[in-house]
Amino acid sequence: MYVTAISKLLFRIIPSYILGFGISLGPIHVKGMGVIAAWLAMTLETFTTALFFWWIFKRGKWKYIKV
């Protein structure tokens, strides 16, 4: 649950906004890419979430949780 919430915020919502609308931070100017940015951010978030879950699975702590 935490992995999903954090990855959605950090790798889907924030990058979609920044890449979609653009950003200006001092000398750095990034032009917005519109809807394409949302699709790129969704792809980034999907792969990072998969990597996080793979890492959690490989650690093996899930084997010892009692239900």
C-alpha positions in Angstrom: 0.0 0.0 0.0 2.8 2.4 0.9 4.8 1.6 -2.2 1.8 2.3 -4.4 0.9 5.6 -2.8 4.5 6.9 -2.8 5.2 5.8 -6.4 2.0 7.4 -7.6 2.9 10.7 -6.0 6.6 10.8 -6.9 6.6 9.1 -10.3 3.1 9.8 -11.8 1.4 12.9 -10.4 4.3 15.3 -9.9 6.2 14.4 -13.2 2.9 14.6 -15.1 2.3 18.1 -13.8 5.8 19.3 -14.3 6.3 17.8 -17.8 2.7 18.5 -18.9 2.5 22.2 -18.0 6.2 23.0 -17.9 8.3 24.6 -15.2 10.6 27.6 -14.8 13.2 27.5 -12.0 15.6 30.4 -12.5 17.7 29.6 -15.6 16.0 26.3 -16.1 13.0 26.4 -18.4 11.1 23.2 -19.4 8.4 23.5 -22.0 5.2 21.6 -21.3 4.5 18.5 -23.4 0.8 18.2 -22.7 -0.9 14.8 -22.7 2.2 13.0 -23.9 3.8 13.8 -20.6 1.0 12.1 -18.7 1.6 8.9 -20.7 5.3 9.1 -20.1 4.9 9.6 -16.4 2.4 6.7 -16.2 5.0 4.5 -17.9 7.7 5.6 -15.5 5.5 5.0 -12.5 4.5 1.5 -13.7 8.1 0.4 -14.1 9.2 1.9 -10.8 6.3 0.3 -8.9 7.2 -3.0 -10.5 10.8 -2.6 -9.4 9.8 -1.8 -5.8 7.5 -4.8 -5.6 10.2 -7.0 -7.1 12.6 -5.8 -4.5 10.1 -6.4 -1.7 9.4 -9.9 -3.0 13.2 -10.7 -3.3 13.8 -9.7 0.3 11.5 -12.5 1.4 10.0 -10.9 4.5 6.5 -11.7 3.2 7.1 -15.4 3.9 7.0 -14.8 7.6 3.8 -12.7 7.9 1.0 -14.6 9.7 -2.5 -14.1 8.5 
